[in-house]
């Protein structure tokens, strides 16, 4: 009878395990899931073929190719006014397809303003935009990605920014005052969708067109792809000025072509995804000229490459090493850039009536122009964490197309013990569904074995009639028969909201400063494969559930120590204070984007004309 008595216990244990597995699946879903934005499969741009990402805008949806915008809260879309005529199909295609707002029934115009280009304006990249709202969907048909109504978008027609861009800065935008913040795309994805992203974090690397075979760019919202970078232990704090989050110190620049360093002293620089080139001191550029044989073209303001020089450099395959850290001295990470990430193709839209190869290095006029642009991000992997106000920089890797993504979620500090890895294609481990199937199979198998054992045991009893039957007292289970044993999976029904924080500020020369908290070490988020559950044998008694410690350790992409506590730069759309501000209210006529002071009007004839109609109406 002992075997029959153990059967209910076995069933109870397996049922409890099933509940734990199912609860773990629900808990991970509640915490959110990262989104991997699909590459458009196109290489676009006038200043080099760049791997873009696919989105759809409007109703009916229009397919657009975009770059990531690390410092923008509004998604930029090239409008037809950006081409010479509506019949210029080549221009439209070269610019990643234009957004025809008049064809969208959900377009609502807001007004014309100057673009928010705090950093880009330092190198004379700027322009005006037509702001409004429309439906935005990540990916294309069949990608099954979030579709978000009433998103702030900006129609651009300047050629300074040749392609549209997807807003990655989670801070809200303010028009006129701080009382009407407009949520950013990242805010919406964090809190206003059925399956939110786990945090306001993202990671990006630009891919490589010149590598054979070509490698597309990677953009993950709410996490990172561990197959695309070599981890390290260096963590960078956000810059004190909210307009310049990705501030780094270039400690040294060297190349294997010469023993002479290419940078005489350390400099402060800024990483930016909208700028294509690398801007360094003039003295450093001259050292590059000597080492690589470069010649500066005054007309185009570029280092043009002739065929002879290009072939010579291909044969030598030099590597430039950037040693980058948070400070002039101390911890650093070295980013190695091979020559095949240093030559780009300039189209006629960039250099006039011809096209050709160029070396994407620019002479900075002063120390405010030191920028590491997309060229640098071909060899570097950038991960931004707005929950902790930190970012990571790592050497980029180029996995083969057959290598599956390994998406790791980054959770806010309050949930950082629940890191989970999401396999976006085929999982190399067991999925939750498989584990649940195994548990169900085990329960059924246990029942069958129990029934067979019980029948066999009874037959053995009846085959020995000469033995005096013994009164059998059923063994009581160690729980009350009226009580059902179960394990309640701890859950958290709280909605995750962004903390109090800063708002993105629309272009201007009044720049609020925010000082970061000084304390806190950081640690790389543990890479969990999100699909494997360890099963432990459970006792027959009521299982004791261990309460989780309230003080959680977080981790970062690069390893390290404990996570810094969120400081005053936390995000909150409701918070009064900093943000991108447009001081003037919108009138039927386009105005310039206004900072708190020195508002400039945009001449009416400089802005695109829009047919008179009510918001939300289209053709």
JOSUL-V458446 format. One record per residue. RES is the residue in one small letter. NEAR is the number of other C-alpha atoms within 10 Angstrom. Layout:
BEGIN
res=RES near=NEAR
res=RES near=NEAR
END
This chain:
BEGIN
res=x near=13
res=x near=8
res=x near=11
res=x near=14
res=x near=14
res=x near=15
res=x near=18
res=x near=16
res=x near=17
res=x near=19
res=x near=16
res=x near=18
res=x near=21
res=x near=19
res=x near=19
res=x near=20
res=x near=20
res=x near=20
res=x near=18
res=x near=20
res=x near=22
res=x near=16
res=x near=17
res=x near=19
res=x near=16
res=x near=13
res=x near=17
res=x near=16
res=x near=15
res=x near=20
res=x near=24
res=x near=24
res=x near=25
res=x near=27
res=x near=24
res=x near=22
res=x near=20
res=x near=20
res=x near=20
res=x near=21
res=x near=14
res=x near=15
res=x near=18
res=x near=21
res=x near=24
res=x near=21
res=x near=21
res=x near=21
res=x near=17
res=x near=25
res=x near=25
res=x near=30
res=x near=28
res=x near=22
res=x near=24
res=x near=20
res=x near=27
res=x near=23
res=x near=16
res=x near=12
res=x near=17
res=x near=19
res=x near=20
res=x near=25
res=x near=29
res=x near=27
res=x near=27
res=x near=23
res=x near=20
res=x near=22
res=x near=26
res=x near=28
res=x near=29
res=x near=31
res=x near=23
res=x near=28
res=x near=30
res=x near=29
res=x near=24
res=x near=22
res=x near=18
res=x near=20
res=x near=19
res=x near=10
res=x near=11
res=x near=14
res=x near=10
res=x near=11
res=x near=13
res=x near=10
res=x near=18
res=x near=21
res=x near=14
res=x near=17
res=x near=25
res=x near=26
res=x near=22
res=x near=28
res=x near=25
res=x near=19
res=x near=26
res=x near=17
res=x near=16
res=x near=21
res=x near=17
res=x near=21
res=x near=25
res=x near=24
res=x near=23
res=x near=20
res=x near=20
res=x near=26
res=x near=27
res=x near=26
res=x near=26
res=x near=27
res=x near=19
res=x near=19
res=x near=23
res=x near=18
res=x near=14
res=x near=16
res=x near=17
res=x near=11
res=x near=17
res=x near=20
res=x near=18
res=x near=23
res=x near=28
res=x near=27
res=x near=23
res=x near=21
res=x near=21
res=x near=23
res=x near=22
res=x near=23
res=x near=23
res=x near=21
res=x near=23
res=x near=20
res=x near=12
res=x near=6
res=x near=12
res=x near=10
res=x near=16
res=x near=16
res=x near=16
res=x near=17
res=x near=15
res=x near=15
res=x near=23
res=x near=25
res=x near=29
res=x near=27
res=x near=26
res=x near=29
res=x near=25
res=x near=18
res=x near=17
res=x near=15
res=x near=21
res=x near=22
res=x near=28
res=x near=29
res=x near=26
res=x near=23
res=x near=22
res=x near=24
res=x near=25
res=x near=29
res=x near=32
res=x near=32
res=x near=26
res=x near=22
res=x near=24
res=x near=18
res=x near=19
res=x near=23
res=x near=13
res=x near=15
res=x near=23
res=x near=21
res=x near=24
res=x near=26
res=x near=24
res=x near=24
res=x near=26
res=x near=17
res=x near=25
res=x near=25
res=x near=19
res=x near=13
res=x near=14
res=x near=12
res=x near=16
res=x near=23
res=x near=29
res=x near=27
res=x near=30
res=x near=28
res=x near=30
res=x near=27
res=x near=23
res=x near=24
res=x near=28
res=x near=26
res=x near=27
res=x near=22
res=x near=20
res=x near=15
res=x near=11
res=x near=8
res=x near=11
res=x near=14
res=x near=20
res=x near=24
res=x near=26
res=x near=22
res=x near=25
res=x near=21
res=x near=26
res=x near=30
res=x near=32
res=x near=32
res=x near=26
res=x near=16
res=x near=17
res=x near=22
res=x near=22
res=x near=15
res=x near=20
res=x near=19
res=x near=19
res=x near=24
res=x near=24
res=x near=22
res=x near=22
res=x near=25
res=x near=20
res=x near=17
res=x near=15
res=x near=22
res=x near=23
res=x near=16
res=x near=23
res=x near=26
res=x near=23
res=x near=24
res=x near=19
res=x near=26
res=x near=23
res=x near=19
res=x near=21
res=x near=18
res=x near=20
res=x near=14
res=x near=14
res=x near=12
res=x near=9
res=x near=13
res=x near=15
res=x near=23
res=x near=20
res=x near=14
res=x near=12
res=x near=16
res=x near=18
res=x near=19
res=x near=22
res=x near=20
res=x near=23
res=x near=25
res=x near=23
res=x near=24
res=x near=20
res=x near=22
res=x near=21
res=x near=23
res=x near=25
res=x near=22
res=x near=18
res=x near=14
res=x near=14
res=x near=19
res=x near=21
res=x near=17
res=x near=17
res=x near=21
res=x near=15
res=x near=13
res=x near=17
res=x near=18
res=x near=14
res=x near=21
res=x near=16
res=x near=18
res=x near=11
res=x near=8
res=x near=7
res=x near=11
res=x near=12
res=x near=20
res=x near=20
res=x near=22
res=x near=21
res=x near=13
res=x near=11
res=x near=9
res=x near=14
res=x near=20
res=x near=12
res=x near=12
res=x near=16
res=x near=14
res=x near=10
res=x near=12
res=x near=14
res=x near=19
res=x near=18
res=x near=20
res=x near=18
res=x near=21
res=x near=18
res=x near=27
res=x near=23
res=x near=22
res=x near=17
res=x near=17
res=x near=12
res=x near=10
res=x near=14
res=x near=23
res=x near=22
res=x near=20
res=x near=22
res=x near=20
res=x near=22
res=x near=16
res=x near=18
res=x near=18
res=x near=21
res=x near=21
res=x near=22
res=x near=24
res=x near=19
res=x near=23
res=x near=18
res=x near=13
res=x near=16
res=x near=18
res=x near=16
res=x near=10
res=x near=8
res=x near=10
res=x near=15
res=x near=15
res=x near=19
res=x near=20
res=x near=24
res=x near=24
res=x near=22
res=x near=21
res=x near=19
res=x near=20
res=x near=14
res=x near=11
res=x near=13
res=x near=14
res=x near=23
res=x near=24
res=x near=28
res=x near=24
res=x near=20
res=x near=23
res=x near=26
res=x near=25
res=x near=27
res=x near=26
res=x near=24
res=x near=26
res=x near=26
res=x near=23
res=x near=25
res=x near=28
res=x near=22
res=x near=24
res=x near=23
res=x near=23
res=x near=23
res=x near=23
res=x near=24
res=x near=24
res=x near=30
res=x near=25
res=x near=21
res=x near=24
res=x near=18
res=x near=19
res=x near=13
res=x near=11
res=x near=11
res=x near=6
res=x near=9
res=x near=16
res=x near=22
res=x near=22
res=x near=26
res=x near=26
res=x near=34
res=x near=35
res=x near=29
res=x near=23
res=x near=19
res=x near=13
res=x near=16
res=x near=19
res=x near=17
res=x near=20
res=x near=23
res=x near=26
res=x near=26
res=x near=24
res=x near=19
res=x near=13
res=x near=9
res=x near=11
res=x near=16
res=x near=11
res=x near=12
res=x near=14
res=x near=19
res=x near=17
res=x near=13
res=x near=13
res=x near=17
res=x near=18
res=x near=13
res=x near=13
res=x near=19
res=x near=15
res=x near=12
res=x near=16
res=x near=19
res=x near=13
res=x near=12
res=x near=17
res=x near=16
res=x near=12
res=x near=12
res=x near=19
res=x near=14
res=x near=11
res=x near=15
res=x near=15
res=x near=10
res=x near=11
res=x near=14
res=x near=11
res=x near=10
res=x near=9
res=x near=11
res=x near=10
res=x near=9
res=x near=10
res=x near=8
res=x near=7
res=x near=9
res=x near=7
res=x near=9
res=x near=6
res=x near=6
res=x near=7
res=x near=7
res=x near=9
res=x near=11
res=x near=9
res=x near=13
res=x near=10
res=x near=12
res=x near=9
res=x near=9
res=x near=6
res=x near=7
res=x near=9
res=x near=16
res=x near=15
res=x near=18
res=x near=11
res=x near=16
res=x near=13
res=x near=12
res=x near=10
res=x near=9
res=x near=8
res=x near=9
res=x near=18
res=x near=14
res=x near=20
res=x near=17
res=x near=16
res=x near=23
res=x near=25
res=x near=32
res=x near=27
res=x near=29
res=x near=31
res=x near=26
res=x near=22
res=x near=13
res=x near=12
res=x near=18
res=x near=14
res=x near=12
res=x near=16
res=x near=13
res=x near=17
res=x near=15
res=x near=10
res=x near=10
res=x near=13
res=x near=13
res=x near=26
res=x near=21
res=x near=22
res=x near=26
res=x near=21
res=x near=21
res=x near=16
res=x near=21
res=x near=23
res=x near=19
res=x near=16
res=x near=14
res=x near=5
res=x near=9
res=x near=7
res=x near=8
res=x near=16
res=x near=11
res=x near=15
res=x near=11
res=x near=12
res=x near=13
res=x near=9
res=x near=10
res=x near=6
res=x near=7
res=x near=9
res=x near=7
res=x near=7
res=x near=9
res=x near=14
res=x near=18
res=x near=27
res=x near=25
res=x near=29
res=x near=29
res=x near=22
res=x near=18
res=x near=18
res=x near=16
res=x near=16
res=x near=22
res=x near=22
res=x near=17
res=x near=19
res=x near=19
res=x near=15
res=x near=23
res=x near=18
res=x near=24
res=x near=20
res=x near=26
res=x near=18
res=x near=17
res=x near=16
res=x near=14
res=x near=22
res=x near=26
res=x near=32
res=x near=26
res=x near=27
res=x near=19
res=x near=17
res=x near=12
res=x near=18
res=x near=10
res=x near=11
res=x near=13
res=x near=25
res=x near=25
res=x near=26
res=x near=30
res=x near=27
res=x near=25
res=x near=19
res=x near=11
res=x near=10
res=x near=18
res=x near=14
res=x near=14
res=x near=17
res=x near=11
res=x near=13
res=x near=8
res=x near=9
res=x near=21
res=x near=19
res=x near=12
res=x near=12
res=x near=8
res=x near=8
res=x near=11
res=x near=10
res=x near=14
res=x near=15
res=x near=16
res=x near=17
res=x near=7
END
